Amino acid sequence: MSNGNGANDFGVSFGRIMFLQQVLSTHSNVTVLGRHDDIVFDIRRNRQGDVLSVVCVEAYSASLELVMRVVQTFPEVAVIFVGGKWNGYTREAYEFCEEHKIGIYNAGEIAGGLHSDSFWNYEKLDDEGNLARSIKA
Amino acid sequence: MGSYFHQKKYRDVDLVVVVECEPDRLISVANSIRESLLELREVVGVPIDITIFTSKEFRANPLRDMHTLVLLYSSDAVAAEGK
């Protein structure tokens, strides 16, 4: 396939990719421009007018090595989606992403992140107003 | 780490590798590990899902049910045996 869809080297299932597509296509601030390399969505944010690459992976605890491999493979990445609400990332992975202005989000965080002007450090708060990042530690 | 933790029949093997190296060498070390483990997939006959953590990440207990992980190899253990 010319767009590279149909297989990926990150072990991401088709169901997970379709889940992210559903999240993106129903987001009020997002227009999906296309999908390529199986796990990369190019989106335009309606309010900010910017174009971002969102890469879909699937990890209970996304590691520093995983996010570095994503960046090496897709240097244009702006947002890394790690999967469902039970998934998350290590503190080292989060800090690497923040340093490189990359947003890293699970299903419970990505909607807010895509509304935020600074999409790389959106801070979700829980019901009591505390930070609710999905750092696994 | 699903089927093992849920005690179901496995369709893949989850392997956690913990590495100790400088961050700027992490990708090259990880690539070497993945390449070295390619043959293992042929041996076991199912996909191998490799997760690579730094030692600092691993010390923070990043996985659910960490206590059920089975140690296969430790360079520290080998070094200790050689003493």
Backbone of each chain as ProteinMPNN parsed JSONL, in Angstrom:
{"seq_chain_A": "MSNGNGANDFGVSFGRIMFLQQVLSTHSNVTVLGRHDDIVFDIRRNRQGDVLSVVCVEAYSASLELVMRVVQTFPEVAVIFVGGKWNGYTREAYEFCEEHKIGIYNAGEIAGGLHSDSFWNYEKLDDEGNLARSIKA", "coords_chain_A": {"N_chain_A": [[0.844, -1.196, 0.0], [0.55, 2.215, -0.777], [0.372, 4.218, 1.124], [1.348, 3.015, 3.324], [-0.27, 1.799, 5.156], [-1.742, -0.926, 7.043], [0.149, -2.54, 8.232], [2.489, -2.457, 10.946], [5.502, -1.661, 12.77], [5.327, -1.503, 15.457], [3.691, -3.122, 16.821], [1.0, -2.491, 17.091], [-2.437, -2.958, 17.344], [-5.104, -3.323, 14.916], [-7.576, -2.687, 15.929], [-6.934, -0.9, 18.017], [-5.9, 1.225, 16.566], [-8.138, 1.993, 15.119], [-9.739, 2.78, 17.208], [-8.408, 5.106, 18.09], [-8.74, 6.603, 15.782], [-11.483, 7.011, 15.875], [-11.684, 8.545, 18.203], [-10.297, 10.849, 17.385], [-11.731, 11.686, 15.116], [-14.145, 12.427, 16.137], [-13.611, 14.535, 17.737], [-14.1, 17.84, 18.769], [-12.326, 19.866, 18.132], [-10.756, 19.026, 16.099], [-9.751, 18.141, 12.81], [-9.421, 15.38, 10.85], [-6.823, 14.741, 8.711], [-5.601, 12.686, 7.408], [-4.281, 9.283, 7.315], [-1.288, 7.498, 7.734], [1.499, 5.226, 7.282], [0.371, 3.333, 8.868], [0.048, 3.832, 11.691], [0.04, 6.537, 12.069], [-1.58, 9.576, 12.344], [-2.46, 12.468, 10.654], [-3.491, 15.576, 11.651], [-5.582, 18.518, 11.705], [-5.879, 21.223, 13.86], [-8.709, 22.949, 14.713], [-9.167, 25.392, 16.124], [-6.59, 26.371, 16.781], [-5.339, 26.163, 14.329], [-3.118, 24.724, 13.602], [-1.142, 21.982, 12.271], [-0.807, 18.686, 13.203], [1.039, 15.673, 13.908], [-0.118, 12.636, 15.007], [0.822, 9.836, 16.76], [0.074, 6.468, 17.142], [0.471, 4.182, 19.689], [0.667, 1.224, 21.741], [0.653, 0.553, 24.922], [0.954, -0.595, 28.216], [2.609, 0.665, 29.957], [4.269, 3.043, 28.699], [7.563, 3.265, 27.703], [10.756, 4.999, 28.095], [12.417, 4.132, 26.061], [10.549, 3.33, 24.144], [9.214, 5.76, 23.438], [11.393, 7.178, 22.469], [12.012, 5.618, 20.272], [9.751, 5.982, 18.746], [10.056, 8.704, 18.12], [12.432, 8.601, 16.678], [11.601, 7.114, 14.487], [9.419, 8.548, 13.503], [10.009, 11.564, 13.063], [8.497, 13.874, 12.981], [6.558, 13.711, 14.877], [4.025, 14.893, 17.063], [2.2, 14.278, 19.006], [1.878, 11.501, 21.132], [-0.074, 8.714, 21.406], [-1.025, 6.461, 23.845], [-2.912, 4.533, 24.317], [-5.703, 2.908, 25.962], [-7.559, 4.051, 28.925], [-6.398, 2.788, 31.049], [-3.837, 2.554, 30.401], [-0.506, 4.033, 30.37], [2.487, 5.848, 31.079], [6.031, 5.962, 31.677], [7.793, 7.972, 34.115], [10.197, 8.9, 33.029], [9.719, 8.697, 30.307], [7.638, 10.537, 30.032], [8.958, 12.91, 30.781], [10.917, 13.112, 28.813], [9.288, 13.508, 26.58], [8.017, 15.913, 27.254], [10.206, 17.621, 27.276], [10.823, 17.613, 24.587], [8.674, 18.806, 23.53], [6.428, 17.198, 22.982], [3.276, 15.815, 23.15], [2.05, 13.352, 25.376], [-0.32, 10.982, 25.785], [-3.081, 9.141, 27.233], [-6.257, 7.488, 26.66], [-7.944, 8.855, 28.316], [-6.905, 11.351, 28.513], [-6.281, 12.556, 26.099], [-8.232, 14.031, 24.74], [-8.487, 16.471, 26.126], [-5.849, 17.34, 25.85], [-5.668, 17.869, 23.134], [-7.2, 20.081, 22.901], [-5.7, 22.005, 24.119], [-3.556, 24.848, 23.833], [-0.788, 24.614, 24.311], [-0.04, 21.761, 23.609], [1.688, 19.824, 24.462], [2.051, 19.765, 27.169], [-0.325, 19.505, 28.56], [-2.303, 19.417, 31.449], [-4.147, 17.199, 33.078], [-6.691, 17.322, 35.491], [-7.877, 15.766, 38.482], [-11.035, 14.96, 40.14], [-10.721, 16.283, 42.509], [-9.049, 18.321, 41.963], [-6.388, 17.736, 41.75], [-3.291, 16.993, 40.043], [-3.519, 14.634, 37.429], [-1.863, 12.894, 35.929], [-0.946, 10.053, 33.926], [1.272, 8.586, 34.957], [3.218, 5.767, 35.45], [4.205, 4.481, 38.306]], "CA_chain_A": [[0.0, 0.0, 0.0], [1.405, 3.377, -0.93], [0.38, 5.021, 2.337], [1.982, 2.237, 4.375], [-1.221, 1.263, 6.13], [-1.932, -2.364, 6.981], [1.098, -3.207, 9.13], [3.392, -1.524, 11.619], [6.577, -2.306, 13.531], [5.17, -1.198, 16.877], [2.772, -4.097, 17.411], [-0.286, -1.86, 17.418], [-3.528, -3.686, 16.708], [-6.012, -2.538, 14.087], [-8.625, -2.169, 16.806], [-6.433, 0.272, 18.738], [-5.793, 2.31, 15.583], [-9.5, 2.457, 14.825], [-10.206, 3.493, 18.399], [-7.859, 6.458, 18.036], [-9.406, 7.311, 14.674], [-12.802, 7.417, 16.371], [-11.46, 9.652, 19.145], [-9.89, 12.044, 16.644], [-12.748, 12.14, 14.156], [-15.286, 12.977, 16.869], [-13.137, 15.635, 18.586], [-14.654, 19.092, 18.233], [-11.257, 20.774, 17.708], [-9.856, 18.279, 15.216], [-10.114, 17.604, 11.503], [-8.442, 14.361, 10.462], [-6.386, 14.961, 7.33], [-5.252, 11.404, 6.803], [-3.528, 8.308, 8.11], [-0.237, 6.857, 6.954], [2.397, 4.35, 8.062], [-0.514, 2.519, 9.703], [-0.226, 4.319, 13.049], [0.226, 7.997, 12.133], [-2.689, 10.412, 11.879], [-2.206, 13.903, 10.516], [-4.725, 16.287, 12.007], [-5.546, 19.979, 11.837], [-6.686, 21.693, 14.996], [-9.556, 23.999, 14.143], [-9.002, 26.68, 16.809], [-5.198, 26.818, 16.684], [-4.95, 26.184, 12.921], [-1.862, 24.0, 13.355], [-1.227, 20.595, 11.791], [-0.038, 17.838, 14.119], [1.091, 14.232, 13.675], [-0.429, 11.856, 16.201], [1.271, 8.455, 16.571], [-0.639, 5.527, 18.008], [1.146, 2.982, 20.176], [-0.191, 0.474, 22.67], [1.552, 0.119, 25.989], [0.463, -0.358, 29.576], [3.53, 1.63, 30.54], [5.167, 3.433, 27.614], [8.894, 3.496, 28.272], [11.619, 5.965, 27.425], [12.873, 3.528, 24.799], [9.442, 3.351, 23.18], [8.971, 7.102, 22.898], [12.561, 7.544, 21.656], [11.894, 4.882, 19.004], [8.711, 6.688, 17.979], [10.635, 9.949, 17.601], [13.405, 8.247, 15.644], [10.885, 6.617, 13.303], [8.535, 9.609, 13.002], [10.551, 12.789, 13.678], [7.504, 14.942, 12.992], [5.513, 13.412, 15.866], [3.658, 15.948, 18.016], [1.445, 13.654, 20.092], [1.922, 10.036, 21.2], [-1.242, 8.148, 22.079], [-0.55, 5.174, 24.387], [-3.987, 3.554, 24.409], [-6.851, 3.105, 26.84], [-7.401, 4.814, 30.175], [-5.568, 2.024, 31.995], [-2.447, 2.659, 29.943], [0.185, 5.241, 30.81], [3.871, 6.042, 30.641], [6.942, 6.147, 32.802], [8.174, 9.369, 34.346], [11.266, 9.239, 32.096], [9.091, 8.897, 28.992], [6.906, 11.809, 30.096], [9.908, 14.037, 30.817], [11.516, 13.194, 27.474], [8.284, 14.095, 25.68], [7.828, 17.321, 27.614], [11.415, 18.334, 26.832], [10.791, 17.708, 23.123], [7.363, 19.392, 23.187], [5.558, 16.154, 22.45], [2.243, 15.409, 24.095], [1.89, 11.901, 25.525], [-1.646, 10.897, 26.404], [-3.922, 7.958, 27.077], [-7.594, 7.804, 26.173], [-8.607, 9.787, 29.226], [-6.21, 12.633, 28.52], [-5.982, 13.114, 24.78], [-9.234, 15.027, 24.327], [-8.07, 17.741, 26.706], [-4.577, 17.721, 25.271], [-5.859, 18.401, 21.78], [-7.797, 21.423, 23.029], [-4.739, 22.916, 24.733], [-2.585, 25.491, 22.935], [0.487, 23.917, 24.544], [-0.543, 20.381, 23.617], [2.714, 18.92, 24.984], [2.082, 19.691, 28.638], [-1.672, 19.606, 29.124], [-2.376, 18.782, 32.761], [-5.489, 16.794, 33.478], [-6.932, 17.36, 36.931], [-8.927, 14.86, 38.926], [-12.211, 15.624, 40.702], [-10.312, 17.102, 43.654], [-8.157, 19.374, 41.498], [-4.999, 17.291, 41.742], [-2.799, 16.512, 38.759], [-3.888, 13.226, 37.227], [-1.106, 12.277, 34.855], [-0.959, 8.588, 34.005], [2.636, 8.086, 35.126], [3.234, 4.479, 36.145], [5.311, 4.406, 39.259]], "C_chain_A": [[0.881, 1.249, 0.0], [1.45, 4.231, 0.331], [0.946, 4.248, 3.531], [1.019, 1.693, 5.418], [-1.369, -0.252, 5.949], [-0.973, -3.151, 7.86], [1.992, -2.155, 9.761], [4.398, -2.299, 12.462], [6.44, -2.084, 15.036], [4.161, -2.134, 17.558], [1.418, -3.537, 17.784], [-1.402, -2.557, 16.634], [-4.419, -2.746, 15.892], [-7.126, -1.931, 14.95], [-8.188, -0.915, 17.557], [-6.335, 1.475, 17.796], [-7.175, 2.882, 15.269], [-10.114, 3.2, 16.013], [-9.696, 4.925, 18.387], [-8.511, 7.257, 16.909], [-10.775, 7.831, 15.112], [-12.675, 8.61, 17.321], [-11.17, 10.942, 18.39], [-11.025, 12.579, 15.776], [-13.975, 12.717, 14.846], [-14.884, 14.143, 17.78], [-13.533, 16.969, 17.959], [-13.593, 20.052, 17.706], [-10.359, 20.164, 16.636], [-10.508, 17.942, 13.88], [-9.026, 16.608, 11.113], [-8.114, 14.537, 8.977], [-6.026, 13.648, 6.639], [-4.489, 10.518, 7.757], [-2.488, 7.67, 7.2], [0.669, 6.053, 7.887], [1.621, 3.599, 9.134], [-0.909, 3.181, 11.017], [-0.089, 5.837, 13.188], [-0.989, 8.711, 11.541], [-2.193, 11.845, 11.778], [-3.527, 14.619, 10.748], [-4.498, 17.798, 11.926], [-6.428, 20.348, 13.027], [-7.416, 22.956, 14.551], [-9.294, 25.356, 14.789], [-7.585, 27.226, 16.637], [-4.739, 26.929, 15.224], [-3.659, 25.451, 12.618], [-2.142, 22.575, 12.868], [-0.284, 19.746, 12.636], [-0.051, 16.392, 13.642], [0.868, 13.511, 15.0], [-0.05, 10.403, 15.927], [0.621, 7.562, 17.616], [0.279, 4.375, 18.395], [0.215, 2.314, 21.18], [0.703, -0.075, 23.766], [0.914, 0.406, 27.338], [1.307, 0.705, 30.252], [4.556, 2.001, 29.472], [6.506, 3.865, 28.196], [9.643, 4.584, 27.516], [12.077, 5.412, 26.078], [11.773, 3.576, 23.755], [9.245, 4.743, 22.595], [10.172, 7.59, 22.074], [12.496, 6.854, 20.293], [10.825, 5.518, 18.119], [9.3, 7.948, 17.335], [11.65, 9.665, 16.498], [12.698, 7.828, 14.347], [10.046, 7.706, 12.652], [8.974, 10.944, 13.623], [9.541, 13.923, 13.783], [6.449, 14.758, 14.089], [5.291, 14.584, 16.828], [2.942, 15.371, 19.234], [1.604, 12.138, 19.989], [0.726, 9.566, 22.012], [-0.878, 6.74, 22.54], [-1.65, 4.137, 24.582], [-5.036, 3.93, 25.443], [-6.518, 3.785, 28.161], [-6.522, 4.1, 31.198], [-4.1, 2.073, 31.589], [-1.826, 3.973, 30.414], [1.611, 5.25, 30.313], [4.745, 6.22, 31.869], [7.264, 7.638, 32.956], [9.257, 9.813, 33.354], [10.697, 9.491, 30.696], [8.351, 10.239, 28.96], [7.87, 12.999, 30.029], [10.603, 14.22, 29.467], [10.542, 13.893, 26.512], [8.091, 15.585, 25.989], [9.005, 18.16, 27.114], [11.397, 18.567, 25.323], [9.445, 18.26, 22.615], [6.471, 18.404, 22.426], [4.525, 15.821, 23.524], [2.178, 13.898, 24.172], [0.637, 11.666, 26.364], [-2.258, 9.511, 26.247], [-5.334, 8.426, 26.688], [-8.327, 8.809, 27.062], [-8.04, 11.19, 29.178], [-6.183, 13.331, 27.163], [-6.987, 14.174, 24.346], [-8.859, 16.41, 24.855], [-6.784, 18.253, 26.101], [-4.723, 18.361, 23.904], [-6.614, 19.729, 21.776], [-6.748, 22.455, 23.446], [-3.792, 23.538, 23.708], [-1.221, 24.822, 23.071], [0.162, 22.426, 24.731], [0.438, 19.404, 24.256], [2.724, 18.875, 26.501], [0.714, 19.962, 29.263], [-1.738, 18.82, 30.437], [-3.824, 18.458, 33.102], [-5.59, 16.827, 34.998], [-8.017, 16.358, 37.29], [-10.05, 15.663, 39.59], [-11.865, 16.546, 41.868], [-9.301, 18.174, 43.281], [-6.689, 19.008, 41.515], [-4.582, 16.856, 40.337], [-3.068, 15.023, 38.622], [-3.172, 12.643, 36.02], [-1.071, 10.766, 35.05], [0.457, 8.034, 34.052], [2.582, 6.815, 35.957], [4.449, 4.42, 37.057], [4.756, 4.07, 40.621]], "O_chain_A": [[1.871, 1.302, 0.73], [2.452, 4.899, 0.589], [1.011, 4.786, 4.636], [1.447, 1.181, 6.453], [-1.155, -0.788, 4.861], [-1.246, -4.303, 8.198], [2.224, -1.093, 9.184], [4.165, -3.454, 12.819], [7.337, -2.438, 15.801], [3.824, -1.95, 18.727], [0.758, -4.045, 18.691], [-1.314, -2.72, 15.417], [-4.478, -1.542, 16.144], [-7.556, -0.801, 14.72], [-8.97, 0.022, 17.717], [-6.649, 2.602, 18.181], [-7.353, 4.095, 15.169], [-10.905, 4.127, 15.84], [-10.457, 5.858, 18.643], [-8.799, 8.444, 17.066], [-11.171, 8.944, 14.767], [-13.456, 9.559, 17.253], [-11.721, 11.996, 18.708], [-11.248, 13.788, 15.713], [-14.765, 13.421, 14.217], [-15.719, 14.678, 18.51], [-13.326, 17.194, 16.767], [-13.904, 20.952, 16.925], [-9.316, 20.727, 16.304], [-11.661, 17.515, 13.825], [-7.848, 16.96, 11.053], [-8.992, 14.49, 8.115], [-6.141, 13.53, 5.419], [-4.103, 10.929, 8.851], [-2.769, 7.345, 6.047], [0.61, 6.187, 9.109], [2.165, 3.272, 10.188], [-2.069, 3.105, 11.423], [-0.1, 6.362, 14.301], [-1.369, 8.478, 10.393], [-1.581, 12.369, 12.709], [-4.542, 14.308, 10.126], [-3.375, 18.284, 12.06], [-7.55, 19.863, 13.178], [-6.8, 23.908, 14.072], [-9.206, 26.366, 14.089], [-7.405, 28.415, 16.376], [-3.839, 27.712, 14.922], [-3.147, 25.538, 11.502], [-3.241, 22.047, 13.039], [0.9, 20.06, 12.764], [-1.027, 15.937, 13.045], [1.574, 13.747, 15.98], [-0.543, 9.803, 14.971], [0.62, 7.864, 18.809], [0.803, 3.674, 17.529], [-0.891, 2.792, 21.431], [1.424, -1.052, 23.561], [0.401, 1.498, 27.579], [0.805, 1.533, 31.012], [5.593, 1.35, 29.352], [6.567, 4.727, 29.073], [9.224, 5.028, 26.447], [12.12, 6.133, 25.081], [12.05, 3.841, 22.585], [9.123, 4.89, 21.378], [10.001, 8.324, 21.101], [12.88, 7.438, 19.28], [10.974, 5.585, 16.899], [9.071, 8.221, 16.157], [11.723, 10.392, 15.507], [13.152, 8.154, 13.25], [9.959, 7.793, 11.427], [8.377, 11.399, 14.598], [9.715, 14.835, 14.592], [5.539, 15.579, 14.209], [6.241, 15.181, 17.334], [3.055, 15.894, 20.343], [1.482, 11.561, 18.908], [0.539, 9.971, 23.159], [-0.467, 5.91, 21.728], [-1.374, 3.0, 24.963], [-5.235, 5.104, 25.757], [-5.357, 4.054, 28.47], [-5.969, 4.728, 32.101], [-3.224, 1.675, 32.358], [-2.531, 4.902, 30.805], [1.908, 4.718, 29.243], [4.273, 6.577, 32.948], [7.035, 8.442, 32.052], [9.248, 10.954, 32.891], [11.147, 10.393, 29.991], [8.432, 10.979, 27.979], [7.625, 13.969, 29.31], [10.845, 15.347, 29.033], [10.938, 14.76, 25.733], [8.013, 16.409, 25.078], [8.824, 19.262, 26.597], [11.89, 19.585, 24.838], [9.136, 18.184, 21.426], [5.865, 18.721, 21.402], [4.879, 15.574, 24.677], [2.243, 13.223, 23.145], [0.555, 12.103, 27.512], [-1.999, 8.803, 25.274], [-5.561, 9.607, 26.426], [-9.22, 9.522, 26.604], [-8.623, 12.119, 29.737], [-6.073, 14.555, 27.091], [-6.621, 15.122, 23.651], [-8.907, 17.398, 24.122], [-6.634, 19.452, 25.864], [-3.988, 19.286, 23.559], [-6.657, 20.419, 20.757], [-6.894, 23.643, 23.157], [-3.286, 22.848, 22.823], [-0.576, 24.5, 22.073], [0.101, 21.916, 25.849], [0.065, 18.272, 24.563], [3.371, 17.995, 27.07], [0.604, 20.559, 30.334], [-1.273, 17.682, 30.508], [-4.622, 19.352, 33.38], [-4.67, 16.404, 35.699], [-8.95, 16.125, 36.521], [-10.019, 16.893, 39.602], [-12.614, 17.471, 42.182], [-8.756, 18.856, 44.149], [-5.832, 19.869, 41.317], [-5.41, 16.408, 39.544], [-2.875, 14.25, 39.56], [-3.787, 11.979, 35.185], [-1.152, 10.263, 36.171], [0.807, 7.131, 33.292], [1.98, 6.785, 37.03], [5.586, 4.32, 36.594], [5.513, 3.955, 41.585]]}, "seq_chain_B": "MGSYFHQKKYRDVDLVVVVECEPDRLISVANSIRESLLELREVVGVPIDITIFTSKEFRANPLRDMHTLVLLYSSDAVAAEGK", "coords_chain_B": {"N_chain_B": [[0.969, -7.588, 29.076], [-0.81, -9.685, 29.185], [-2.016, -12.497, 28.843], [-0.551, -14.251, 30.516], [-0.763, -13.094, 33.08], [-3.49, -13.223, 33.325], [-3.81, -15.867, 33.318], [-4.399, -17.3, 30.967], [-4.443, -19.149, 27.85], [-1.523, -18.649, 25.985], [-0.774, -16.404, 23.284], [1.302, -14.984, 22.523], [4.626, -14.009, 23.545], [5.629, -12.171, 26.252], [8.281, -10.126, 26.874], [10.397, -8.594, 29.114], [12.987, -6.344, 29.129], [15.632, -5.039, 30.912], [17.719, -2.334, 30.872], [20.945, -0.876, 31.378], [22.241, 1.984, 30.618], [23.63, 4.927, 29.035], [21.341, 7.577, 28.167], [21.662, 8.471, 25.493], [22.579, 6.297, 24.21], [20.593, 4.503, 24.271], [18.736, 3.809, 22.217], [20.343, 2.533, 20.273], [21.311, 0.383, 21.747], [18.89, -0.86, 22.329], [18.052, -1.534, 19.756], [19.963, -3.454, 19.123], [19.302, -5.417, 20.97], [16.702, -6.119, 20.14], [17.274, -7.106, 17.596], [18.887, -9.276, 18.231], [17.06, -10.911, 19.429], [15.424, -11.75, 17.446], [15.731, -14.324, 16.342], [14.746, -15.87, 18.352], [12.012, -15.767, 18.166], [11.478, -17.477, 16.057], [12.117, -19.844, 17.265], [10.297, -20.133, 19.437], [7.892, -19.865, 18.167], [5.784, -18.1, 18.321], [4.687, -14.647, 18.325], [6.971, -12.301, 19.823], [6.735, -9.993, 22.281], [8.469, -7.27, 23.064], [9.442, -5.336, 25.752], [11.29, -2.604, 26.716], [12.936, -1.303, 29.406], [14.645, 1.314, 31.159], [16.945, 0.906, 33.89], [16.288, 2.644, 35.903], [13.626, 3.251, 35.347], [12.522, 0.706, 35.693], [12.894, 0.255, 38.379], [10.916, 1.779, 39.431], [8.66, 0.29, 39.399], [6.899, -0.161, 36.979], [4.972, -1.811, 35.849], [1.879, -3.634, 35.951], [1.226, -6.08, 38.433], [3.94, -6.716, 39.009], [5.293, -8.516, 40.581], [4.887, -10.998, 39.554], [6.509, -11.385, 37.434], [8.939, -13.36, 35.764], [12.242, -14.052, 36.318], [14.598, -14.408, 33.8], [17.19, -14.016, 32.987], [20.056, -12.465, 34.292], [22.541, -10.13, 34.164], [23.901, -9.282, 36.357], [23.534, -11.431, 38.1], [24.928, -13.436, 36.757], [27.484, -12.382, 36.836], [27.9, -12.456, 39.582], [27.9, -15.226, 40.046], [30.244, -15.929, 38.845], [32.186, -15.178, 40.555]], "CA_chain_B": [[1.356, -8.781, 29.833], [-2.16, -10.132, 29.455], [-2.443, -13.883, 29.005], [0.103, -14.868, 31.677], [-1.357, -12.563, 34.294], [-4.877, -13.681, 33.392], [-3.747, -17.338, 33.297], [-5.047, -17.803, 29.76], [-3.512, -19.7, 26.861], [-0.805, -17.516, 25.414], [-0.605, -16.297, 21.839], [2.571, -14.307, 22.32], [5.48, -14.021, 24.734], [6.028, -10.823, 26.669], [9.633, -10.133, 27.421], [10.835, -7.296, 29.634], [14.443, -6.235, 29.193], [16.045, -3.858, 31.676], [19.066, -1.979, 30.422], [21.668, 0.164, 32.103], [23.132, 2.677, 29.673], [23.352, 6.352, 28.903], [20.172, 7.791, 27.308], [21.976, 8.641, 24.08], [22.879, 4.967, 23.64], [19.455, 3.612, 24.534], [18.142, 3.295, 20.983], [21.239, 1.562, 19.623], [21.296, -0.824, 22.586], [17.581, -1.503, 22.14], [18.046, -2.149, 18.423], [20.775, -4.674, 19.21], [18.519, -6.413, 21.719], [15.602, -6.595, 19.286], [17.856, -7.909, 16.525], [19.37, -10.528, 18.815], [15.93, -11.747, 19.836], [14.627, -12.152, 16.278], [15.788, -15.781, 16.179], [13.947, -16.508, 19.406], [10.636, -15.886, 17.675], [11.407, -18.702, 15.259], [12.208, -20.989, 18.176], [9.091, -20.298, 20.252], [6.776, -20.013, 17.243], [4.741, -17.073, 18.507], [5.312, -13.318, 18.404], [7.569, -11.894, 21.095], [6.501, -8.573, 22.548], [9.613, -6.855, 23.884], [9.371, -4.034, 26.409], [12.613, -2.27, 27.227], [12.958, -0.246, 30.412], [15.905, 1.618, 31.824], [16.928, 0.38, 35.263], [15.58, 3.62, 36.726], [12.192, 3.033, 35.114], [12.106, -0.574, 36.251], [12.855, 0.377, 39.845], [9.683, 2.472, 39.807], [7.561, -0.679, 39.264], [5.986, 0.399, 35.974], [4.005, -2.774, 35.319], [0.924, -4.254, 36.868], [1.631, -7.417, 38.864], [5.39, -6.857, 38.816], [5.828, -9.647, 41.348], [4.717, -12.256, 38.833], [7.522, -11.513, 36.391], [9.883, -14.456, 35.983], [13.59, -13.66, 35.888], [15.218, -15.373, 32.893], [18.635, -13.789, 32.898], [20.534, -11.235, 34.9], [23.996, -10.006, 34.042], [24.401, -9.189, 37.737], [23.571, -12.778, 38.662], [26.024, -14.155, 36.107], [28.731, -11.849, 37.379], [28.039, -12.945, 40.953], [28.242, -16.645, 39.986], [31.626, -16.064, 38.391], [33.117, -14.768, 41.607]], "C_chain_B": [[0.099, -9.594, 30.161], [-2.362, -11.59, 29.788], [-1.82, -14.538, 30.238], [-0.573, -14.399, 32.959], [-2.804, -13.024, 34.456], [-4.985, -15.201, 33.333], [-4.557, -17.921, 32.149], [-3.986, -18.392, 28.845], [-2.847, -18.554, 26.115], [-0.744, -17.577, 23.895], [0.639, -15.478, 21.499], [3.375, -14.42, 23.618], [5.871, -12.583, 25.03], [7.375, -10.9, 27.37], [9.983, -8.717, 27.875], [12.358, -7.321, 29.734], [14.779, -4.931, 29.907], [17.488, -3.553, 31.31], [19.638, -0.849, 31.269], [22.617, 0.813, 31.109], [22.77, 4.155, 29.657], [22.171, 6.542, 27.943], [20.506, 7.903, 25.821], [22.386, 7.334, 23.408], [21.672, 4.036, 23.699], [18.889, 3.004, 23.247], [19.046, 2.253, 20.319], [21.314, 0.266, 20.426], [19.995, -1.595, 22.371], [17.504, -2.184, 20.776], [18.832, -3.453, 18.426], [20.001, -5.788, 19.913], [17.427, -6.996, 20.828], [16.134, -7.496, 18.17], [18.285, -9.272, 17.054], [18.225, -11.484, 19.138], [15.067, -12.198, 18.662], [14.578, -13.675, 16.135], [14.903, -16.492, 17.19], [12.503, -16.699, 18.96], [10.466, -17.167, 16.856], [11.39, -19.927, 16.167], [10.89, -21.215, 18.906], [7.83, -20.359, 19.39], [5.619, -19.057, 17.444], [5.435, -15.716, 18.575], [5.871, -13.035, 19.799], [7.412, -10.39, 21.234], [7.56, -8.104, 23.537], [9.366, -5.461, 24.453], [10.733, -3.757, 27.032], [12.504, -1.086, 28.182], [14.401, 0.068, 30.798], [15.81, 1.073, 33.247], [16.179, 1.337, 36.197], [14.065, 3.46, 36.568], [11.725, 1.771, 35.816], [12.005, -0.515, 37.77], [11.576, 1.052, 40.334], [8.449, 1.57, 39.653], [6.51, -0.235, 38.242], [4.893, -0.542, 35.489], [3.05, -3.253, 36.39], [1.446, -5.647, 37.23], [3.12, -7.688, 38.631], [5.919, -8.137, 39.471], [5.689, -10.972, 40.602], [5.693, -12.404, 37.661], [8.503, -12.626, 36.76], [11.251, -14.042, 35.435], [14.196, -14.764, 35.025], [16.732, -15.25, 32.892], [18.969, -12.476, 33.573], [22.039, -11.177, 34.76], [24.621, -9.88, 35.43], [24.558, -10.579, 38.347], [24.724, -13.578, 38.069], [27.359, -13.691, 36.655], [28.971, -12.378, 38.793], [28.457, -14.414, 40.97], [29.71, -16.853, 39.629], [32.646, -15.742, 39.465], [33.561, -15.965, 42.438]], "O_chain_B": [[-0.042, -10.121, 31.265], [-2.825, -11.916, 30.881], [-2.49, -15.301, 30.933], [-0.914, -15.208, 33.821], [-3.288, -13.196, 35.575], [-6.081, -15.759, 33.302], [-5.295, -18.892, 32.315], [-2.79, -18.169, 29.032], [-3.506, -17.614, 25.671], [-0.671, -18.652, 23.301], [0.98, -15.305, 20.329], [2.866, -14.867, 24.646], [6.379, -11.872, 24.163], [7.561, -11.647, 28.33], [9.876, -7.763, 27.104], [12.936, -8.216, 30.351], [14.277, -3.863, 29.554], [18.366, -4.408, 31.426], [18.917, 0.001, 31.794], [23.672, 0.261, 30.795], [21.743, 4.57, 30.194], [22.009, 5.759, 27.006], [19.717, 7.475, 24.978], [22.523, 7.272, 22.186], [21.735, 2.903, 23.223], [18.597, 1.809, 23.203], [18.57, 1.216, 19.86], [21.374, -0.821, 19.852], [19.997, -2.82, 22.248], [16.956, -3.28, 20.653], [18.422, -4.437, 17.809], [20.041, -6.948, 19.502], [17.248, -8.213, 20.767], [15.527, -8.514, 17.838], [18.073, -10.295, 16.404], [18.395, -12.703, 19.124], [14.098, -12.934, 18.845], [13.527, -14.248, 15.846], [14.378, -17.574, 16.924], [11.853, -17.675, 19.333], [9.445, -17.849, 16.95], [10.729, -20.922, 15.872], [10.41, -22.346, 18.99], [6.801, -20.858, 19.845], [4.579, -19.196, 16.799], [6.632, -15.642, 18.851], [5.32, -13.47, 20.81], [7.898, -9.619, 20.406], [7.55, -8.495, 24.704], [9.109, -4.517, 23.705], [11.262, -4.576, 27.783], [12.039, -0.008, 27.81], [15.267, -0.807, 30.766], [14.715, 0.811, 33.745], [15.526, 0.911, 37.149], [13.321, 3.527, 37.547], [10.672, 1.756, 36.453], [11.142, -1.155, 38.371], [11.197, 0.917, 41.498], [7.318, 2.044, 39.766], [5.365, 0.036, 38.604], [3.978, -0.111, 34.787], [3.375, -3.272, 37.577], [2.052, -6.313, 36.391], [3.504, -8.743, 38.126], [6.863, -8.757, 38.982], [6.311, -11.963, 40.983], [5.699, -13.428, 36.979], [8.847, -12.803, 37.929], [11.395, -13.726, 34.254], [14.299, -15.913, 35.456], [17.456, -16.242, 32.807], [18.242, -11.492, 33.436], [22.739, -12.09, 35.196], [25.747, -10.327, 35.648], [25.551, -10.88, 39.01], [25.414, -14.309, 38.78], [28.254, -14.497, 36.908], [30.1, -12.707, 39.158], [29.27, -14.817, 41.802], [30.336, -17.824, 40.053], [33.837, -16.006, 39.298], [34.348, -15.81, 43.373]]}, "name": "protein", "num_of_chains": 2, "seq": "MSNGNGANDFGVSFGRIMFLQQVLSTHSNVTVLGRHDDIVFDIRRNRQGDVLSVVCVEAYSASLELVMRVVQTFPEVAVIFVGGKWNGYTREAYEFCEEHKIGIYNAGEIAGGLHSDSFWNYEKLDDEGNLARSIKAMGSYFHQKKYRDVDLVVVVECEPDRLISVANSIRESLLELREVVGVPIDITIFTSKEFRANPLRDMHTLVLLYSSDAVAAEGK"}
